[in-house]
Amino acid sequence: MDLGFLKTLVIIFGVSASVIFLLHKLRIPSIVGFLTAGVLLGPHGFGLIQNIHEVELLAEIGIILLLFTVGLEISLKNLKRIRSAVLGGGFSQVFLTFLATTAIAYPFLQKWNASLFAGFLIALSSTAIVMKMLFDRGEIDSPHGRLAIGILIFQDLCVVPLMLLVPILSGATGSPYELLGTLLKSAAIIFVVIFGARWLVPHLLHQIVHTRSRELFVITIILLCLGTALFTSWLGLSLALGAFLAGLIISESEYAYQAISDILPFKDSFNGLFFISIGMLMDLRYLSEHVLLILMGVPILIVLKTFTGFLAIQLIGHPPRISLQTGIHLAQIGEFSFVLAMAGKSAGLITESHYQLFLSASVITMILTPFLIQASPTLSAWMSSRKLLDRLDRMRKYAERESIFTGKADHVIIVGFGLNGRNLAEVLKETSIPYVVLDLNSETVREMRKKGEPIFYGDGTRPEILHKLGLTHARMLVVVISDPASTRRIVRLARKENPKVYIIVRTRYTAEVEDLLQLGANEVIPEEFETSIEIFAKVLHRYQVPRNLLFEQIEKIRSGSYEALRRVELPVKNLPEKCEIMTDIETETYLIGEETPAKGHSIRDLKIRSTTGATVIAIRRDGEILPSPDPAFVFRAGDVVYLIGEREKVLRAIELLESFS
């Protein structure tokens, strides 16, 4: 029995686990760990694995599952919410990067098809790394987070036409007939996607779900993924393209979330193998021989992609600080670029030397990405404040055009118009308290201004914008945005500009409370902590803890700036006995029907309290609650009787109502 393959997997996962564990201590994403492990394991590293063909086979399955899950998460309906970022920002970023890279590459490659292909490779960024970093930093809903995700979605969608263009650029479909054949195949695939998304797959999955067999559901999902990939491969296209389209089909059904949760363990495992195989392909000898060229190429790549990302966001009307931060998030080469590179290498579009140059530079940009993202708030704020982007002049022109000045005084400034901002604005409006709103979502600003909201577009980290909103005359500033770095800057700036303004901040995590208070916030409300309060309040309420004691504990925690959560104390001498007694107390309701024996009799007649020990605390009659009914109260059909007492006593009272004679 040949155990070579099993030995290879043990080595791969053993080394990968060790490397990822060490990098996790440095808060570096696992993808970087997989790449590093691949470099160390491969034939060009320590040579622990010489035959990488078996790993490449598993990596092929990994990229199929990766593209499948990307397709699952890209619902065509959800794209409407961020269509400006997807269509405007995404198209601009890809097009600008493609043009710039092609122009730079042509003098070196001397071939238009190779130069165009280089533009395709550089235009894509890493969805996996950026999404992971945004999620870990709690910035998934921040302005730069939404913009980066929108552009990444557009890039992922671009993989489809780019894969189709690889054989055309290589000359494999040089004749008009072959080109027409490729276009017809593409049209057929689009038709299959539309037909499958609307009719075939939802109906099939509905029948599968009806069986209530989770195993059958998982097998069907994998079958759709691999089957569609095989179908596109049979048509002469890539396996990965078919997997992406399969995910897109399922994303339009109501079973997409279950499919994602079931396929996620497979995706994570095989994706690791994909990135490990990429690291194995990296030739360290080539890196050492061309270290100067690669070290020159990496900064050029990062600056080029940051600049094109910045321009793309500027074109759709966002502030330079946000544009710069988004551009920095997109400064690396993406995982799908490796898929394209391997396809281009097989088609003869790039040589082995150019492939190694691209691979080495790309892996380094991925490794640098976490550090760039961590530095992006400070870097983007510094560059904008140094007038490198002519920031102040643009703000002045915009402020004049939008007439931000409100002339209000003693008002509330709301920064952010998500769910919390909207609810606060609604309450302030109902109570006739003056307020203004600042938000960075231009579509939201346009929509709400039409409805009469005093909302303006602008970046709250800029002092001139806050002054236009009347910060010096405002009574309160409420910051409810999902951008921790910007929140801190706004609090520090507002406290400096107006020492008397009362600042309330909503944050996501309790760990940020102390920093915000030190920066000048008067009150910080962490969602994480308020959720915990709501949970323990409901738990104690179910145990019949007295209401005043419950509120006392909640106020104790809040008044201690949330530090008391770690040392909250209940009156242990008395409370357990009370809880033990109260947990035996139940309330129950009973409907008096036409045939109920108790109908027509009074509470005194039934002697409920003296006979059973339970108490009638209220009666609901004709929609009206009658509390503490008199002993002479006579039951009639339709009455709902509210009983309280120990469980056994309440059950005896119900039995009495049903058997009284």
N, C-alpha and C positions, 0 to 999 in steps of 0.2 A: 504494500500500500504506500503510495507516494504522499508524504506529508509535507512536501515542499511548499505548497500553496498555503497550508495552514501555518507553517513556520513564518512565511512572509507576512501574513496578517498579524501574527502575534508580535513580530518585530515592529511593524508599522504602528499598531495601536499602543504598544508599550512605550516606544520612543515619543509618539505623539502626546500621550497622556502626560509624560514627564515634562515635555517642553511647554505644553499648554498650561500645566500647573504652575511652572515657574513664571511664565508670562502673565498669568492671571494675577499674580502678586503685584505686577506692575500695571495692572488694569489695561492690558493690551488684548484686543479681540482674539478669539480662538482661531480665526481664519489666518491671522499672521503666524500663529503657532503651527498650524498645519503646513503653511508654506515653508517655515523654518525647518520643521521636521523633515519635509520632503527633500530640502537641500542637503541636510545632514545624512539622510538615509540613502540617497540616490547614488548611482555609479560615479557621479562627479563629486560626491562628498566623501563620506567615510566608506562608501561602497558596501554597506551592509546588505543592500538589495541590488543585484546586478541585472536581473531580468525584470524590467518594468512593464512588460507586455501585459502580465496578469493584472497589475495595478491599473493600467490604462483601461482595461476592460471594465473593471469596477468603477473607474472614474467616468467612463462613458455612461454607465447607468446613473451615476451621481449627477451628471450634468442634465440628463433626461429628467430626473426627479426635481432638480433645481428649477429648470425652466417650467416644469409642470406646476410646481407650487407658485412660481411667479405668475403664471397664467391664472391660477386659482384666485390669487389675491388681487388681480387686476380685473375687477368687475367693470364692465362698460357703463353700467348705471352710476357707479361711484365716481367715474372720471368726470362727470358733469360738475361735481363740487369744486374740483381744482382744475377746471378746463383751461383757465388762463395760464397757470403754471405749466400744465402738460403741453398744451398746443403752442402758446406764445413763447414761454420760456424754454420748453424742451426743444422746439424746432429751431429757435434762435441759437441755443447753445450747441446743438449738434451741427447745424449748418456753419456757424462761425468757426468751430473747432475743425471741422472737415476742410473748410477753405484754407485756413491758416496752416494746417498741417500739410496739406497737399502742396501749397506754395513753398513751404520750407523743405519738404522732402524731395521735390523734383530736381533741384540742382545736384543732389547727391545720388539719386536713383536713376535719373535720366530716362525714366519710363513713366508715361502718364498713368497706365493701369496700376503699376506698383505704387505710385504716389497717391492715387485715389484710394487704393486699398489701405495705405498707411493712415490716410485721413479717417477711414472707417474705424480702424483699430483705436486710434487716440481719442475719438469722439465719445467713447463709452466709458462710464465710471462704474464703481463697484456698488451695486445695490445692497449686497450682503453686508459689507463693512459699514457703509454709511447708515443703513437702517439699524444695525446693531448699536452703533455709537449714539445715535439719536435716542434710541430707546433707553439705553443705560444712563444717559445724561438727563432724561426727562424732558427732551426738547422735541418730541415727535410732533407736538401741536404748535410749536413756536413758528413765527413767520418764516425764518430760514429753513426750519424743518419741513414745513409744508411745501415750500418752493423746491427744496432739494428732492423731496419725494416725487413731486410732479415731474421734474426733469428726468429723474431716474426711471419713472414709468414710461415716459416717452422714449428714452433710450432703449428700454427693454422691448418696447413695441417695434423699434427700428431694427432689432435683430432679425425680424422676419424678412423685410425687403433686402437687408444687407446679405443674408444667407443666399437669397435668390440671385444677387448680383455677383457673387463670387465666381460661378462658372462663366458668366458673361464677361467679366473683366479678364479672366484667364484665357479667353478665346475658345473655351470649350463649346460655346454656343454661338460661334461666329457667324453662321449663315442665318439669313432671315427666317428660314423655316424652323431652325432650332430655337431662335429667339421667340418666334411665335408659339412654339411648343411649350417653352417655359412659361410664357404669359398665360397660355390656356391652362396649364397645370395650376398656376397661381389662382386663376379664376375658379377652377374646380374646387380648390382647397377652400377658398372663401365661401363658396356655395355650401360646401360640406359643413363648415363652421356655423354658418347662419342657420342651416337646416337642423344641425345637431343641437345648437343652443336653444332653438325655439321649440322644437317638437320631439326629436328622437330621444336625446339623452334625458331630459326631465321625465318623460314617460317611462323610460327604462328604469331610471333610478327610483321612481315612484313604486314600480312593481317590486323592485329589489327590497326597498325599505319596508314594504308591506309584509315581507317574510319575517321581519324582526330578527334577522340573523346578521350580527355585526361582522362575522367572518365573511359572509357572502358579499356584504357591502364593500369591505376592504378589498376583496379579490376583484370585484367588479371595477372599482376605481383604478386599481393597478392595471387591469386588463385594458381599460379605456386609454390609460396613459401609454402603455407599451404598444398597444394595438394601433393607436393613431400615429405613434412615432414610426412604427414599421410600415404603415400605409404611406406616409410621406417619403420614407426612404425608398419604397417601391416605385414612387413617382419620380425618383431621381433627386429628391431634396434631402435635407438633413434629418436625422433622428431627433435632434434637439428641437427643431422647428415643429415637428409633429407633436412632441410632448407639450410645448408651449400652447399650441392650438387646442390640445385636449383639455388643458387646464382652463383656458379661456371659455371653452364650451361649458364645462361644469360650473364655472363661476357664475353663470347666468341662472343656475337652478337654486332652489332653496336648500340644497344639500351641500353647498360649497364649504360652509364652516365645519361640518362634520368630516368632510373629505380632507380638509387641511389638518385637522387634529389627528386623523388616522394615519395620514401619510407623513406627518412631521418627523416621527422617529426614524423612518427609513431615509428621509431627505437629509437629516443631520448627519447620519452615519455615512452615507454614500458621498455627500458633499465634502466631508473631510477627506475622503479618498481622492476626490477630484483635485482639491487644492494640494494634497500631498504629491500627487502625480505631476502637477505643474512644477512644484519645487524640485522634484526629481529630474525634470527635463532641463533645469537650469545648470549650465556648465560653469562650475567654479573656475576652471582653468581659463575659459574664455573671459570670465569676469576679471581675473587677475591680469590677463594679457591686455585687456582693453579698459582697465579701471579708469583711466583719465577720460576716455570717450564717454563711458557710462556716467561718471560723476558730473560731466558737463551736460549730458542728456537729461538726467533726472531733474535738476533745477529748471531746465528749459520746459520740460513737460509740465511741471507743477505750476510755473508762472503762466504758461500758455493756457492751461485749462482753468486756472483761477481767473485769468483775465477774460476769457471767452464766457465763463459762467457769470462773471460780474456784468459784462456787457449785455448778456441775455436777460438778466433780471432788471437791469436799467431800462431796457427797451420796453418792458411791460410796466414801468412806472413805479418801481420800488426804490426806497432810499439807498444811497451808496453803502451805508454800513451793513444793511441787510444783504445787499447785492454781493458785497465782498465776502461776508460770512458764508453765503450760499456757494460762491465760487470756490472758496477754500474747501468746503465739504466735497466738492466734485473734482478735486485736483488729482485724484489717482486714476490708474487704469482699471477697467472693470473686468470681472471674471468672464463675461461673455466675449471680451476681446480675445481671450485665450482660445475660446471655441472658434472664433473667426480666424485667428492666427493659424491654428492647426488646419482649418479648411483651406486657407490661403497657401500654406506651405505644401499641402497635398496637391493643390492645383497649380503650383509653380509660380505663384505671384510673389513670394518672397524667398530668398535664399536661406540656407541654414545659418549663415553668419548674421544676416539681418534678423532672423528669427531669434537667435540667442541674444542679440543686442536688445530687441524689443522685450524679450522675456526677463532679462536681468533688470532693465530699467523699470519694468512694470512691477516686478516683485518688490523692488526697493520703494517705489511710490506707495504700494500697499502697506509696507511695514511702517512708513513714515506717517501714514494717514491719521492714526490715533493721536499722535503728538500734534499734528497740524490742527485737528479739530479741537483739541483741548486749548490750543493757543488762539483759535479763531476769534472768540469774543474780544480779547484784549487787542489782538492785531488789527481787526477791522475797526474797532473804536479808535485806536491810535492813528491809523491812516486817515480816517475821516476827520479827526480833530486837528490834524496837521495841515488841513486844507489841500492835501494832495489831490483831492477829487473835486475841488472847488465847491465844497459842501455848503458853506454859508451862503454863497451867492444863489445856489439852487433853492435853498430853503427860503430865502428872502422872496424870490420870485414866486415860489409856490404859495407862500403865505399870503402874498398880495393878491394872487389870482383867486385863492379860495376864501379870502376874507375871514381868516380864522378868528380874529379878534371878536370877542363876545360881548364886552362891556359889562359882564356880570360881576357881582361881588357877593361874598358870603355864600358861595356855591360849592358844589361837589364836582370834582374832576374825576371821571372814570376812565382809566387806561385799560383798554381791552373790552371787546363787545361780544364775548362768547356767551355761554349760558349764564354765568354769574353776573356779567356786566349787563346783560339784557334784563335779568330779574331785578337787579338793583335799580336800573333806569325806570322800570315799570312802577316800582314802589315809590320812587322819588316823584315820578309824574303824578301818581295818584294822590300824594300828600303835598303837592304844589311846592316842592323843594327844588330850587334851580340847580341845573346840572349841565355839564357838557361831557362829550365822549370823544376819546381819541382811539383810533384803530388803524392797523397797518394793512387791513384787507380792503383793497380798493372797491371790490364788488360789493362787499357789505356796506361800505360807506355810501356808495351810490344808491343802493337799494333802500337803506334806512333814511337817507336824506329826503327821498321822494315821499316817505311816510311822515316827514316832519320831525324826525329826531335831530337834536342838536349835536350831530356827530361830524367829526372832521378826520381827514387823513393826515397822518404824520408820525414821526418817530419820537416817542416819549423820552428817549435818552438825550435829546437835544434841548438845551436850555431855551433857545428862541421859540421852539414850539410850545413848551410849557408856559412861557411868558405870554404867548398869544392866547392861550387858554385862560389867562388870568390867574396864574399860580400865586402871585403876590397878594391877591385879594380873596383867594379861595379859603373856605373853612376846612374842607377835607379833600384828601387825595386818596382814591381807592385804586389799587393796582391789581388787576385780575388777568394777567397774561401768562402764557405757558412758556416763558423764556427766562430761566433763572438768572442768567448773566445780565440781561436787560433790566429785569426787576431790581436787581441790586444797584445798578447804575441810576435808575430812576429815583429810587429811595434816597440814595446819597446826594444826588443833584437837587431833589426837591427840598430836602432838609437844609441844604446849604443856601438855596435861594429864598426859602421862606421858613425860618425857624419856628414859626407859630402854627403852621399848617398841621392838621391832624392826619396822620398817614396810616391807612389800613391796607394790609397786603395779604393777598391769598397766594399760598404756595402749595406745592404738591407734597413735600416731605417735611417731617418734623425736624430733621437734621439742619434745615435751612433757617429755622426760627431764630436761633441765637445770633447768627450773622446779620440778619435783617434788622433785628432790634438794635444791635450795636451801630448799624448804619443810619439809624434814625427813625425807624418805623415805630409807631405807637402801639399798634396791635398787629399780630401776624396770625393768620388762620390757616393752618395746614390741613389740607383735605384728608391726608392720611390719618391725622389725629382725630378730626371731627367724625370720621367714619368709625373709629374705635369707640368714641363716646356714644355714638348712636347705638352701636352694637351692645355695649355693656349696659346702657340704659334700658334697652329692651329686655335683656336677660334678667336684670334685677327686677324689672317691672313684672315679668312672668312669675317671679318668686315672691310677689306681693310685698317687696320692700317699700316702706312708707314713702309717699311722694315727696314729702319735704326733705327726707334723708337723701333721696336720690338726687334732687336738685342741689342739695348742699354739697354732695360729692362732685357733681359736675362743675359747680362754681369754684370749688376748691382747686380743681385741676386747672381750670381756665385762668383763675386769678394768679396762679403760680407760674404763668408763662409756659404751661405745659410740662414743667419739670416735675410736677407732683404726680404725674402718671406712674413714675417708677416707685413712688412711696405712698400711694393711695392707701388709706387705712379705713376700714369700716369698724364700727363699734363691736369688736369681737366678743365682748362679754355678754351682750344682750342680743345682738342681731341673729346669730345662729339659731337661738331658741325661737325667736320670732319667725324666722324663715321656716323652721321646721314645722311650727304650728300652721303658718299661713299656706304652706304648700299643700296641706290637706284640705284647704278650703277651696270649693269650686262653685262656680255659678252655672246654672242650667236654665234653659227655657223650655216651656211646654205649652203647646197650642190646645186650647179647649175646643173640641169639635162638637158636632151635633149629637154624636153618640157617646160623648164622654160622660161617665156617671156623675162627675162633679158639677156638671152644668146645672144651674138653677140653685146651687147651694152656696152659702157664704163661707168665708174663711173661718168664722166662729163655728159653723156647723161641722166643718171637716176637722177642726182642732189640729191643724197641720203642725204648728210649733210644738204643742204639748205631746202629740202622738209620735212625730217623726224626728223632731229636733231641728229640722230645716226651717228657714224663714222666707216668707214671701216679701221681697223687697220692692217689687214694682209690678204693675200690670200695664200692658200696651193694649189700648182699645181704640179702634178707628184711627190709627196712626198717631195717637196721643199717649205719651208716657204718664202714668199715674203713680208717683212714688209713694212708698209707705202706706199702702191701702188700709182703710179702716177694717177692723174685724167683721163689721157688718156687710162688707163688700160682697156682692153676689156675682158669681161667675156666669158668663153667658158665652154662646158659641162665637168663636173668632178672637176671644181674649188670648193674649200671650202672657203666660205667668213666668216671672223671673224669680228663681229660687237660689238661695245661697246657704252654704253649710258644708260640713264634711261630706265626702263623696257618698258614703253609705247612707247618711241621713237624707241627702238629696234624692238618691234612688228610692228610698222608702217613701218620700213625699210624692214622687211621680207615681209610684205604685198605688198610693192612697187615692190620688186623683183619678186613676184608671179603674179602681175597684170599689169606690165608695158606694154604699147603698143605705 
